[in-house]
């Protein structure tokens, strides 16, 4: 039986509401770790999570059994619920696929 192999990298960006600074620097690591954990629960593999006060970047290796919509939905829904318990507020996202050659640039 044949198998299909895929290695798709996605770069997903979440913006806070109104693109005004909202996430204080002291919370960045906590937020990034939480979002990375959400990615891993979808079957995708988080490579890096980073960002600054008004947006978060997620670089992940996409699972061939997932859909982009479901991964983004899970991250947005669960991170939004969790962030609402903190003194932070945010919404908005985008997802972009990238070539393997670009992966190292995004990781930096």
Secondary structure, 3 states (H helix, E strand, C coil): CCCCCCCEEEEEEEECHHHCCCCCHHHHHHHHHHHHHHHHHCCCEEEEEEEECCEEEEEEEECCCCCHHHHHHHHHHHHHHHHCCCCCCCCCEEEEEECHHHHHHHHC
